[in-house]
Amino acid sequence: MARRVKQPASSDLDARKATILEAVVSEHIATAQPVGSSSVASNADLGVSPATVRSEMVSLEREGYLAQPHTSAGRVPTDKGYRYFVDHLASGVLGTVQQHQLSEFFANVRGEVEDVLEQTSTLLSRMTSYTAVVVGATHAHASILSAQLVNIDARHQLLVTVFSDGSVVKHSLTPHFDVDLETCTEASRQINALLIGTTLETQVQVPSRHDHVAVLVRDAVAALHAALPTADGEKVFIGGSSRVADSFDGVETVRQVLSILEQELLVVSLVQDMLARGLSVAIGTENGYEPLSACAVVVAPVTIDGATAGAVGLLGPTRMKYQEAMAAAGAVSQHLTRHFGGEEENANH
C-alpha cells in the first residue's frame, strides 16, 4: 500500500500578496507554464511595478506558497499556494449547458443503481475533462420500499426487493415443497408488510409457524439478510481514466495514478478519509498517498435519508480548474441524492 504523508498547513496573507498569488495560480492553471512578474503586474491590476511584484513573489516563495522551477524562470504554485487559493475561492456555478446536460441525463436515466452510477461517472468526466470517481455505498442503510415474491413455478420463487437508494435486488428461493399461486401471493403480502420501511440492519420478527406461507416468509427474510451484507460492498465506478494520460506530463506519474485507480479499496479509503476530515478538496500531499502527490481530488457526498450513501469525485492535476470542478461535483452529488432519495428532479437546483 502507498505510504501516507503529512499535509501542510495554510496561513493568511495581506491583500497584495493574496492578489498576486491568485494571479499566479490562475495563470498557471490556464497555461501550465511558470508565471513571471511582468505578466502578473500587467494582468492583476495592482497599480505597482513589475519590480514590486517580483519582490512580493520572492517573499511568497520564501513563505512556501510559490516555487521557482528553474533559475530566471517564473514561479509556479506549491500545494500550500493552491490550498490558499482554494480556501479563498468563491463558489462556482455550473454553466447553462452543463446544467441542461445534468437535468436531461437524470430525467431520462433508468436501470439499477450500478448502471446509473457507471453512467454518471462517464457524464461527470465528459463535463469536466477530468477522471471521475463515483462511490456507491452498501444497501445496509437504505430502507426497503418493496419486497415482492414472484411464483416462477411450484419449486422456484423469485424475491424482488427495491431499496430507497434505487437498487433492485433479486434472490431465488427453492422450497422443498410445491407452492401454488395462492400461497405465493399470501407469502408475498406478508413479506412486503414485514419488510417495507426497514433496513438490512433491522431485526424483524418472522413467523414461527410451520405452514408453507410462514416457511416462505422466513426463507425470504433469511436470504435477504444473509446475502446482502457480505456480498454487497462499496462499489467504485471510474469514468474517463484515459484522461490521466492527458492530465500529467510524466510517464511515471501517469503509471502511478492509474495504479491507484485500479485499487478500489484505496479509492474508497481516500474518499472516505476526505469526507471524514470535512475536505471537499485534497491537494498534492494532502491526499495522503505519495503516488497522488501531483494530483488534486475534489469530492462531494451523496446522502440518502440523512446518511452518507456514497460520493462523487474528480481527479486531476494540482493545476485543476477548481471552481469548475467543485461546482460540477457538487451539482452531480445533489442530482444523485434526489435521484436515489426519490425526490423529483429539478433543473433549477
LINQUI-V778486 format. One record per pair of residues at least 12 apart in sequence whose ideal C-beta (glycine too) atoms are under 10 Angstrom apart, sorted by the first residue. I is the first residue (numbers start at 1). J is the second residue. D is the distance in whole Angstrom. If there is no record, write none. Layout:
# LINQUI-V778486
I|J|D / I|J|D
This chain:
# LINQUI-V778486
1|263|8 / 1|265|9 / 1|266|7 / 1|269|9 / 1|289|8 / 2|256|8 / 2|259|9 / 2|260|7 / 2|263|9 / 2|266|7 / 2|270|10 / 2|287|9 / 2|288|8 / 2|289|4 / 2|290|6 / 2|291|5 / 2|292|8 / 2|293|10 / 3|288|9 / 3|289|8 / 3|290|6 / 3|291|9 / 4|269|10 / 4|273|9 / 4|285|10 / 4|287|9 / 4|288|5 / 4|289|7 / 4|290|8 / 5|284|9 / 5|285|5 / 5|286|9 / 5|287|8 / 5|288|6 / 5|289|8 / 5|290|6 / 5|292|10 / 5|293|7 / 6|285|7 / 6|286|9 / 6|288|9 / 7|79|8 / 7|80|10 / 7|83|9 / 7|277|9 / 7|279|9 / 7|282|8 / 7|283|9 / 7|284|8 / 7|285|6 / 7|286|4 / 7|287|8 / 7|288|7 / 8|64|8 / 8|78|8 / 8|79|6 / 8|80|5 / 8|83|7 / 8|283|9 / 8|284|8 / 8|285|7 / 8|286|7 / 9|64|10 / 9|80|8 / 9|83|9 / 10|64|10 / 10|65|9 / 10|79|9 / 10|80|6 / 10|81|9 / 10|82|10 / 10|83|5 / 10|84|5 / 10|85|10 / 10|86|9 / 10|87|6 / 10|88|10 / 10|283|10 / 11|63|8 / 11|64|9 / 11|65|9 / 11|80|9 / 11|84|8 / 12|84|8 / 12|87|10 / 12|88|9 / 13|56|10 / 13|59|10 / 13|60|8 / 13|63|8 / 13|65|8 / 13|84|7 / 13|88|9 / 14|56|9 / 15|46|10 / 16|44|9 / 16|46|7 / 16|47|10 / 16|48|8 / 16|52|9 / 16|53|9 / 16|56|6 / 17|56|6 / 17|57|9 / 17|59|7 / 17|60|6 / 17|63|8 / 17|65|8 / 17|84|10 / 18|60|10 / 18|65|10 / 18|84|8 / 18|85|9 / 18|88|7 / 19|40|9 / 19|44|6 / 19|45|8 / 19|46|6 / 19|53|10 / 19|56|9 / 20|35|10 / 20|37|9 / 20|40|6 / 20|41|9 / 20|44|6 / 20|46|7 / 20|48|9 / 20|52|10 / 20|53|6 / 20|54|10 / 20|56|5 / 20|57|6 / 20|59|9 / 20|60|7 / 20|65|9 / 20|66|9 / 20|75|10 / 21|40|10 / 21|44|10 / 21|56|9 / 21|57|9 / 21|60|6 / 21|63|10 / 21|65|6 / 21|66|7 / 21|75|10 / 21|77|7 / 21|80|10 / 21|81|6 / 21|82|10 / 21|84|6 / 21|85|7 / 21|88|9 / 22|40|10 / 22|44|8 / 22|77|10 / 22|81|10 / 22|84|9 / 22|85|6 / 22|88|8 / 22|89|9 / 23|35|7 / 23|39|8 / 23|40|5 / 23|41|9 / 23|42|10 / 23|43|6 / 23|44|4 / 23|45|9 / 23|46|8 / 23|53|9 / 23|57|10 / 24|36|9 / 24|37|9 / 24|39|9 / 24|40|6 / 24|44|9 / 24|53|10 / 24|57|7 / 24|60|8 / 24|65|9 / 24|66|6 / 24|74|8 / 24|75|6 / 24|76|8 / 24|77|6 / 24|81|7 / 24|85|9 / 25|65|9 / 25|66|9 / 25|76|9 / 25|77|5 / 25|81|6 / 25|82|6 / 25|84|8 / 25|85|4 / 25|86|9 / 25|89|10 / 25|318|10 / 25|319|8 / 25|322|9 / 26|40|10 / 26|43|9 / 26|44|9 / 26|77|10 / 26|85|8 / 26|321|10 / 26|323|10 / 27|39|6 / 27|40|7 / 27|43|7 / 27|44|9 / 27|74|9 / 27|76|10 / 27|77|10 / 28|66|10 / 28|74|9 / 28|75|8 / 28|76|5 / 28|77|6 / 28|81|9 / 28|82|9 / 28|318|10 / 28|319|6 / 29|77|9 / 29|82|9 / 29|85|9 / 29|317|9 / 29|318|9 / 29|319|5 / 29|320|7 / 29|321|6 / 29|322|8 / 29|323|10 / 30|319|9 / 30|321|9 / 31|319|9 / 32|76|9 / 32|249|8 / 32|317|8 / 32|319|6 / 33|69|10 / 33|73|9 / 33|74|7 / 33|76|8 / 34|66|10 / 34|67|9 / 34|68|8 / 34|69|6 / 34|70|7 / 34|73|5 / 34|74|3 / 34|75|6 / 34|76|5 / 35|57|9 / 35|66|9 / 35|73|10 / 35|74|5 / 35|75|6 / 35|76|7 / 35|77|9 / 36|50|8 / 36|53|9 / 36|54|8 / 36|57|9 / 36|72|10 / 36|73|8 / 36|74|4 / 36|75|8 / 37|49|9 / 37|50|5 / 37|51|8 / 37|52|9 / 37|53|4 / 37|54|4 / 37|55|9 / 37|56|8 / 37|57|6 / 37|58|9 / 37|74|8 / 37|75|8 / 38|50|5 / 38|51|10 / 38|53|8 / 38|54|9 / 38|74|9 / 39|53|9 / 39|74|7 / 40|53|5 / 40|54|9 / 40|56|9 / 40|57|7 / 40|74|9 / 40|75|9 / 41|53|5 / 41|54|9 / 54|74|10 / 54|75|10 / 57|74|8 / 57|75|5 / 58|75|9 / 60|75|8 / 60|77|9 / 60|78|9 / 60|80|10 / 60|81|7 / 60|84|10 / 61|75|6 / 61|76|10 / 61|78|9 / 61|81|9 / 63|78|10 / 63|80|8 / 63|81|9 / 64|78|6 / 64|79|9 / 64|80|5 / 64|81|8 / 65|77|7 / 65|78|6 / 65|79|10 / 65|80|5 / 65|81|4 / 65|82|9 / 65|83|9 / 65|84|6 / 65|85|9 / 66|78|6 / 66|80|9 / 66|81|6 / 67|79|10 / 67|80|10 / 67|81|8 / 76|318|9 / 76|319|8 / 77|283|10 / 77|284|10 / 77|318|8 / 77|319|8 / 78|283|9 / 78|284|8 / 78|318|9 / 79|282|10 / 79|283|5 / 79|284|4 / 79|285|6 / 79|286|7 / 79|287|10 / 79|293|8 / 79|294|10 / 79|296|9 / 79|318|7 / 80|283|9 / 80|284|9 / 80|285|10 / 81|283|9 / 81|318|9 / 82|281|9 / 82|283|5 / 82|284|7 / 82|286|9 / 82|296|7 / 82|318|6 / 82|319|8 / 82|320|9 / 82|322|8 / 83|281|8 / 83|282|10 / 83|283|6 / 83|284|9 / 83|286|7 / 83|318|10 / 85|283|9 / 85|322|7 / 85|323|10 / 86|280|9 / 86|281|5 / 86|282|10 / 86|283|7 / 86|296|9 / 86|298|9 / 86|320|9 / 86|322|5 / 86|323|9 / 86|326|8 / 87|281|9 / 89|281|9 / 89|322|6 / 89|323|6 / 89|326|8 / 90|323|7 / 91|323|8 / 91|326|8 / 91|327|7 / 91|330|9 / 92|321|9 / 92|322|8 / 92|323|4 / 92|324|6 / 92|325|8 / 92|326|6 / 92|327|4 / 92|328|8 / 92|330|9 / 92|331|10 / 93|323|9 / 93|324|10 / 93|327|6 / 93|330|10 / 93|331|9 / 94|127|8 / 94|324|8 / 94|327|5 / 94|328|6 / 94|330|9 / 94|331|5 / 94|332|9 / 94|349|9 / 95|127|10 / 95|324|9 / 95|327|9 / 95|328|10 / 97|127|9 / 98|123|10 / 98|127|6 / 98|128|9 / 98|324|9 / 98|327|8 / 98|328|7 / 98|331|8 / 98|332|10 / 99|327|10 / 99|331|7 / 99|347|6 / 99|348|8 / 99|349|8 / 100|347|7 / 101|123|7 / 101|126|8 / 101|127|6 / 101|331|10 / 102|120|10 / 102|123|8 / 102|124|9 / 102|127|8 / 102|328|9 / 102|331|6 / 102|332|7 / 102|334|9 / 102|335|6 / 102|345|9 / 102|347|8 / 102|349|8 / 103|331|10 / 103|335|8 / 103|345|7 / 103|346|8 / 103|347|4 / 103|348|9 / 103|349|8 / 104|345|10 / 104|347|9 / 105|119|8 / 105|120|8 / 105|122|10 / 105|123|6 / 105|124|10 / 105|127|10 / 105|332|9 / 105|335|8 / 105|339|10 / 105|345|10 / 106|120|9 / 106|123|9 / 106|332|9 / 106|334|10 / 106|335|5 / 106|336|8 / 106|338|8 / 106|339|5 / 106|345|5 / 106|346|10 / 106|347|9 / 107|335|10 / 107|339|10 / 107|345|6 / 107|346|10 / 107|347|8 / 108|345|10 / 109|123|9 / 109|166|10 / 109|335|10 / 109|339|7 / 109|345|10 / 111|166|9 / 111|168|9 / 112|166|7 / 112|167|6 / 112|168|5 / 112|169|9 / 112|170|10 / 113|136|6 / 113|137|10 / 113|139|9 / 113|142|9 / 113|163|8 / 113|165|6 / 113|166|5 / 113|167|4 / 113|168|8 / 113|169|10 / 113|235|9 / 113|309|10 / 113|310|9 / 113|336|10 / 113|339|10 / 113|340|7 / 114|136|7 / 114|166|10 / 114|167|8 / 114|235|6 / 114|237|8 / 115|166|10 / 115|237|10 / 116|134|9 / 116|136|9 / 116|165|10 / 116|166|6 / 116|167|9 / 116|237|10 / 116|336|8 / 116|339|7 / 116|340|8 / 117|134|5 / 117|135|8 / 117|136|5 / 117|166|9 / 117|167|10 / 117|235|7 / 117|236|9 / 117|237|5 / 117|239|10 / 117|302|9 / 117|310|8 / 117|312|9 / 117|336|8 / 117|340|9 / 118|134|8 / 118|136|9 / 118|235|9 / 118|237|5 / 118|238|9 / 118|239|8 / 119|134|9 / 119|237|9 / 119|239|9 / 120|132|8 / 120|134|5 / 120|136|10 / 120|237|7 / 120|239|8 / 120|302|10 / 120|312|7 / 120|332|6 / 120|333|10 / 120|335|8 / 120|336|7 / 120|339|9 / 121|133|7 / 121|134|4 / 121|135|10 / 121|236|9 / 121|237|4 / 121|238|6 / 121|239|3 / 121|240|8 / 121|241|10 / 121|312|8 / 121|313|9 / 121|332|9 / 122|134|9 / 122|237|8 / 122|238|9 / 122|239|4 / 122|240|7 / 123|239|7 / 123|240|10 / 123|328|10 / 123|332|8 / 123|335|10 / 124|237|10 / 124|239|6 / 124|240|8 / 124|312|6 / 124|313|9 / 124|314|7 / 124|325|10 / 124|328|6 / 124|329|7 / 124|331|9 / 124|332|5 / 124|333|10 / 125|238|9 / 125|239|4 / 125|240|3 / 125|241|8 / 125|242|9 / 125|243|6 / 125|314|8 / 125|315|10 / 125|328|10 / 126|239|8 / 126|240|7 / 126|243|10 / 127|239|10 / 127|240|10 / 127|314|9 / 127|324|9 / 127|325|10 / 127|327|10 / 127|328|5 / 127|329|10 / 127|331|9 / 127|332|8 / 128|239|10 / 128|240|8 / 128|243|9 / 128|298|9 / 128|314|6 / 128|316|8 / 128|320|9 / 128|321|8 / 128|324|7 / 128|325|6 / 128|327|9 / 128|328|5 / 128|329|8 / 128|332|10 / 129|240|8 / 129|243|6 / 129|246|8 / 129|247|8 / 129|314|10 / 129|316|8 / 129|321|9 / 129|324|9 / 129|325|10 / 130|239|9 / 130|240|7 / 130|243|6 / 130|244|9 / 130|246|10 / 130|247|7 / 130|295|10 / 130|296|9 / 130|297|10 / 130|298|8 / 130|313|9 / 130|314|5 / 130|315|6 / 130|316|4 / 130|317|9 / 130|320|7 / 130|321|9 / 130|324|9 / 130|325|6 / 130|328|9 / 130|329|10 / 131|238|7 / 131|239|7 / 131|240|5 / 131|241|6 / 131|242|8 / 131|243|5 / 131|244|6 / 131|246|10 / 131|247|7 / 131|257|8 / 131|258|9 / 131|261|7 / 131|295|9 / 131|297|10 / 131|313|9 / 131|314|7 / 131|315|5 / 131|316|7 / 132|237|8 / 132|238|7 / 132|239|4 / 132|240|6 / 132|241|9 / 132|243|9 / 132|298|10 / 132|312|7 / 132|313|7 / 132|314|6 / 132|315|8 / 132|316|10 / 132|325|10 / 132|328|9 / 132|329|9 / 132|332|8 / 133|236|7 / 133|237|7 / 133|238|6 / 133|239|8 / 133|240|10 / 133|241|10 / 133|261|8 / 133|267|6 / 133|268|9 / 133|270|9 / 133|271|7 / 133|297|8 / 133|298|10 / 133|299|8 / 133|311|8 / 133|312|7 / 133|313|4 / 133|314|7 / 133|315|6 / 133|329|10 / 134|235|9 / 134|236|7 / 134|237|4 / 134|238|8 / 134|239|7 / 134|271|10 / 134|302|8 / 134|310|7 / 134|311|8 / 134|312|5 / 134|313|8 / 134|332|8 / 134|333|9 / 134|336|8 / 135|234|6 / 135|235|7 / 135|236|6 / 135|237|8 / 135|264|9 / 135|267|7 / 135|268|6 / 135|270|10 / 135|271|5 / 135|272|8 / 135|275|10 / 135|299|9 / 135|301|10 / 135|302|8 / 135|308|10 / 135|309|9 / 135|310|5 / 135|311|5 / 135|312|8 / 135|313|8 / 136|165|8 / 136|166|10 / 136|167|9 / 136|232|10 / 136|233|10 / 136|234|7 / 136|235|5 / 136|236|8 / 136|237|7 / 136|302|8 / 136|309|8 / 136|310|5 / 136|311|9 / 136|312|10 / 136|336|9 / 136|340|9 / 137|165|8 / 137|232|10 / 137|233|9 / 137|234|6 / 137|235|9 / 137|268|10 / 137|272|10 / 137|302|8 / 137|304|8 / 137|307|9 / 137|308|7 / 137|309|5 / 137|310|5 / 137|311|9 / 138|165|9 / 138|167|10 / 138|200|8 / 138|228|8 / 138|229|7 / 138|231|10 / 138|232|5 / 138|233|6 / 138|234|6 / 138|235|9 / 138|309|9 / 138|310|10 / 139|161|9 / 139|163|5 / 139|164|9 / 139|165|6 / 139|167|6 / 139|169|7 / 139|199|8 / 139|200|6 / 139|201|10 / 139|224|10 / 139|228|6 / 139|229|8 / 139|232|6 / 139|309|9 / 140|163|10 / 140|199|7 / 140|200|5 / 140|201|6 / 140|228|8 / 140|229|6 / 140|232|8 / 140|307|10 / 140|309|10 / 141|163|10 / 141|164|9 / 141|165|8 / 141|199|6 / 141|200|8 / 141|201|7 / 141|304|7 / 141|305|7 / 141|306|10 / 141|307|5 / 141|308|9 / 141|309|7 / 142|162|10 / 142|163|4 / 142|164|5 / 142|165|4 / 142|166|9 / 142|167|7 / 142|199|6 / 142|200|8 / 142|304|6 / 142|305|8 / 142|307|9 / 142|309|7 / 142|340|8 / 143|163|7 / 143|164|5 / 143|165|9 / 143|195|9 / 143|196|8 / 143|197|6 / 143|198|7 / 143|199|5 / 143|200|10 / 143|202|9 / 143|304|9 / 143|305|7 / 144|161|6 / 144|162|7 / 144|163|6 / 144|164|8 / 144|169|10 / 144|191|10 / 144|192|9 / 144|194|10 / 144|195|5 / 144|196|6 / 144|197|7 / 144|198|6 / 144|199|7 / 144|200|8 / 144|202|9 / 144|224|8 / 145|161|9 / 145|162|5 / 145|163|7 / 145|164|6 / 145|165|10 / 145|166|10 / 145|168|10 / 145|192|10 / 145|195|10 / 145|196|7 / 145|197|8 / 145|342|8 / 146|160|8 / 146|161|7 / 146|162|4 / 146|163|9 / 146|168|9 / 146|191|10 / 146|192|6 / 146|195|9 / 146|196|7 / 147|159|7 / 147|160|7 / 147|161|5 / 147|162|8 / 147|163|10 / 147|169|10 / 147|171|10 / 147|188|8 / 147|190|10 / 147|191|5 / 147|192|5 / 147|193|9 / 147|194|8 / 147|195|4 / 147|196|7 / 147|198|9 / 147|220|7 / 147|221|9 / 147|224|7 / 148|160|5 / 148|161|8 / 148|162|8 / 148|184|10 / 148|185|10 / 148|188|5 / 148|189|9 / 148|191|8 / 148|192|6 / 148|220|10 / 149|171|10 / 149|173|8 / 149|179|9 / 149|183|10 / 149|184|6 / 149|185|8 / 149|186|9 / 149|187|5 / 149|188|4 / 149|189|9 / 149|190|9 / 149|191|6 / 149|192|8 / 149|216|7 / 149|217|9 / 149|219|10 / 149|220|6 / 150|170|9 / 150|173|10 / 150|184|8 / 150|185|10 / 150|188|8 / 151|179|6 / 151|180|8 / 151|181|6 / 151|182|10 / 151|183|8 / 151|184|4 / 151|185|8 / 151|187|9 / 151|188|9 / 152|172|8 / 152|173|9 / 152|174|10 / 152|179|10 / 152|184|9 / 153|178|9 / 153|179|9 / 154|175|9 / 154|177|9 / 154|178|4 / 154|179|6 / 154|180|7 / 154|181|10 / 154|183|10 / 154|184|10 / 155|173|9 / 155|174|6 / 155|175|7 / 155|176|8 / 155|177|8 / 155|178|7 / 155|179|7 / 156|172|7 / 156|173|7 / 156|174|6 / 156|175|9 / 156|179|9 / 157|171|9 / 157|172|7 / 157|173|4 / 157|174|8 / 157|175|7 / 157|179|6 / 157|183|10 / 157|184|6 / 157|187|8 / 157|188|9 / 157|216|7 / 157|219|9 / 157|220|8 / 158|170|6 / 158|171|7 / 158|172|6 / 158|173|7 / 158|184|10 / 159|171|4 / 159|172|8 / 159|173|6 / 159|187|10 / 159|188|9 / 159|191|7 / 159|195|10 / 159|216|9 / 159|219|9 / 159|220|5 / 159|221|9 / 159|223|6 / 159|224|7 / 160|188|10 / 161|191|9 / 161|192|10 / 161|195|7 / 161|200|10 / 161|220|9 / 161|223|10 / 161|224|6 / 161|228|9 / 162|196|10 / 163|199|9 / 163|200|9 / 163|228|9 / 163|304|9 / 163|340|9 / 164|197|9 / 164|199|9 / 164|304|6 / 164|305|6 / 164|309|9 / 164|340|7 / 164|341|7 / 164|342|7 / 165|302|9 / 165|304|5 / 165|305|9 / 165|309|6 / 165|310|8 / 165|336|10 / 165|339|10 / 165|340|5 / 165|341|8 / 165|342|10 / 166|304|9 / 166|309|10 / 166|336|9 / 166|339|7 / 166|340|4 / 166|341|9 / 166|342|8 / 167|228|10 / 167|232|9 / 167|340|8 / 169|224|8 / 169|227|8 / 169|228|7 / 169|231|10 / 169|232|8 / 171|219|9 / 171|220|7 / 171|222|10 / 171|223|5 / 171|224|6 / 171|226|10 / 171|227|7 / 171|228|9 / 172|223|8 / 173|187|9 / 173|215|10 / 173|216|7 / 173|219|5 / 173|220|6 / 173|222|10 / 173|223|7 / 174|219|9 / 175|187|10 / 175|212|8 / 175|215|7 / 175|216|6 / 175|219|7 / 176|215|9 / 177|212|6 / 177|215|8 / 177|216|9 / 178|212|9 / 179|212|7 / 179|213|9 / 179|215|9 / 179|216|7 / 180|212|9 / 182|213|9 / 183|211|9 / 183|212|5 / 183|213|6 / 183|215|10 / 183|216|7 / 184|212|9 / 184|213|9 / 184|216|7 / 185|213|10 / 186|211|10 / 186|212|9 / 186|213|5 / 186|216|9 / 186|217|9 / 187|211|10 / 187|212|8 / 187|213|5 / 187|214|8 / 187|215|9 / 187|216|4 / 187|217|6 / 187|218|10 / 187|219|9 / 187|220|7 / 188|213|10 / 188|216|8 / 188|217|9 / 188|220|9 / 189|213|9 / 189|217|10 / 190|206|9 / 190|207|7 / 190|213|7 / 190|214|8 / 190|216|8 / 190|217|5 / 190|220|9 / 191|204|10 / 191|206|10 / 191|213|10 / 191|216|8 / 191|217|6 / 191|218|10 / 191|219|10 / 191|220|5 / 191|221|7 / 191|224|9 / 193|217|10 / 194|206|7 / 194|207|9 / 194|217|7 / 194|220|9 / 194|221|7 / 195|217|10 / 195|220|8 / 195|221|7 / 195|224|7 / 195|225|10 / 198|221|10 / 198|225|10 / 199|305|9 / 200|224|7 / 200|225|6 / 200|226|10 / 200|227|10 / 200|228|6 / 200|229|6 / 200|232|9 / 201|225|9 / 201|229|8 / 202|225|9 / 203|225|9 / 204|217|10 / 204|221|6 / 204|224|10 / 204|225|8 / 205|221|10 / 206|218|5 / 206|219|10 / 206|220|9 / 206|221|5 / 206|222|8 / 206|225|10 / 207|221|10 / 233|264|9 / 233|265|9 / 233|268|9 / 234|264|8 / 234|265|9 / 234|267|10 / 234|268|5 / 234|271|9 / 234|272|9 / 234|310|8 / 234|311|10 / 235|264|8 / 235|268|9 / 235|310|9 / 236|261|9 / 236|263|9 / 236|264|4 / 236|265|9 / 236|266|10 / 236|267|5 / 236|268|6 / 236|271|9 / 236|310|10 / 236|313|10 / 237|264|10 / 237|267|10 / 237|310|10 / 237|312|10 / 238|258|10 / 238|261|6 / 238|262|9 / 238|264|9 / 238|267|8 / 238|315|9 / 239|312|10 / 239|314|10 / 240|314|9 / 240|315|9 / 241|257|9 / 241|258|7 / 241|261|6 / 241|262|9 / 241|315|9 / 242|258|9 / 243|315|9 / 243|316|8 / 244|256|10 / 244|257|5 / 244|258|6 / 244|260|10 / 244|261|7 / 244|295|9 / 244|315|8 / 244|316|9 / 244|317|10 / 245|257|9 / 245|258|8 / 246|316|10 / 246|317|10 / 247|294|9 / 247|295|8 / 247|296|10 / 247|315|8 / 247|316|5 / 247|317|5 / 247|319|9 / 247|320|9 / 248|294|6 / 248|295|8 / 248|316|9 / 248|317|6 / 248|318|10 / 249|294|9 / 249|317|9 / 250|294|8 / 252|291|9 / 253|291|8 / 253|292|10 / 253|293|9 / 253|294|5 / 253|295|9 / 253|317|9 / 254|294|10 / 255|291|9 / 256|289|9 / 256|290|8 / 256|291|4 / 256|292|8 / 256|293|9 / 256|294|9 / 256|295|10 / 257|289|10 / 257|291|6 / 257|292|7 / 257|294|8 / 257|295|6 / 257|315|7 / 257|316|10 / 257|317|10 / 258|291|9 / 259|291|7 / 260|287|9 / 260|289|7 / 260|290|10 / 260|291|5 / 260|292|6 / 260|295|9 / 260|315|9 / 261|291|10 / 261|292|10 / 261|315|8 / 266|288|10 / 266|289|7 / 266|291|9 / 266|292|9 / 267|297|10 / 267|313|9 / 267|315|9 / 268|310|10 / 268|311|9 / 269|288|9 / 269|289|9 / 270|282|8 / 270|287|6 / 270|288|7 / 270|289|7 / 270|292|8 / 270|297|7 / 270|299|9 / 270|313|8 / 270|315|9 / 271|297|8 / 271|299|6 / 271|301|9 / 271|310|9 / 271|311|5 / 271|312|9 / 271|313|6 / 272|299|10 / 272|308|9 / 272|311|8 / 273|287|9 / 273|288|6 / 273|289|10 / 273|299|10 / 274|286|9 / 274|287|8 / 274|288|9 / 274|297|7 / 274|298|9 / 274|299|5 / 274|301|10 / 274|311|8 / 274|313|8 / 275|299|6 / 275|300|9 / 275|301|6 / 275|308|7 / 275|311|6 / 275|313|10 / 276|308|10 / 279|297|9 / 279|298|9 / 279|299|7 / 280|297|10 / 280|298|6 / 280|299|6 / 280|300|6 / 280|301|9 / 280|313|10 / 280|322|10 / 280|325|10 / 280|326|6 / 280|329|8 / 280|330|8 / 281|296|7 / 281|297|7 / 281|298|5 / 281|299|8 / 281|314|10 / 281|320|9 / 281|322|7 / 281|325|8 / 281|326|7 / 281|329|9 / 282|295|8 / 282|296|7 / 282|297|5 / 282|298|8 / 282|299|8 / 282|313|10 / 282|315|10 / 283|295|8 / 283|296|5 / 283|297|8 / 283|298|10 / 283|318|6 / 283|320|9 / 283|322|9 / 284|296|7 / 284|297|10 / 284|317|10 / 284|318|5 / 285|318|10 / 286|318|10 / 287|315|9 / 292|315|8 / 292|318|10 / 293|318|9 / 294|316|10 / 294|317|6 / 294|318|6 / 294|319|10 / 295|315|6 / 295|316|7 / 295|317|7 / 295|318|7 / 295|320|9 / 296|314|8 / 296|315|8 / 296|316|6 / 296|317|7 / 296|318|5 / 296|319|8 / 296|320|4 / 296|321|10 / 296|322|7 / 296|325|8 / 297|313|6 / 297|314|7 / 297|315|5 / 297|316|8 / 297|320|9 / 297|325|9 / 297|329|10 / 298|312|9 / 298|313|6 / 298|314|5 / 298|315|8 / 298|316|8 / 298|320|7 / 298|322|7 / 298|324|10 / 298|325|5 / 298|326|6 / 298|327|10 / 298|328|8 / 298|329|5 / 298|330|9 / 299|311|5 / 299|312|7 / 299|313|4 / 299|314|8 / 299|315|10 / 299|326|10 / 299|329|7 / 299|330|10 / 299|333|9 / 300|312|6 / 300|313|7 / 300|314|9 / 300|326|8 / 300|327|10 / 300|328|9 / 300|329|4 / 300|330|5 / 300|331|9 / 300|332|7 / 300|333|4 / 300|334|8 / 300|336|9 / 300|337|10 / 301|313|10 / 301|329|10 / 301|330|10 / 301|333|6 / 301|336|10 / 301|337|9 / 302|332|9 / 302|333|5 / 302|334|9 / 302|335|9 / 302|336|5 / 302|337|5 / 302|338|10 / 302|339|9 / 302|340|7 / 302|341|9 / 303|333|8 / 303|334|10 / 303|336|9 / 303|337|5 / 303|340|9 / 303|341|8 / 304|336|9 / 304|337|7 / 304|339|10 / 304|340|5 / 304|341|5 / 304|342|9 / 305|340|10 / 305|341|7 / 305|342|10 / 306|341|10 / 309|336|9 / 309|337|8 / 309|340|7 / 309|341|9 / 310|333|9 / 310|336|7 / 310|337|9 / 310|340|8 / 311|329|9 / 311|333|7 / 311|336|9 / 312|328|9 / 312|329|5 / 312|330|9 / 312|331|9 / 312|332|5 / 312|333|5 / 312|334|10 / 312|335|9 / 312|336|7 / 313|325|9 / 313|329|6 / 313|332|10 / 313|333|9 / 314|326|9 / 314|328|7 / 314|329|6 / 314|332|9 / 330|349|10 / 331|349|7 / 334|346|10 / 334|349|5 / 335|347|10 / 335|349|7
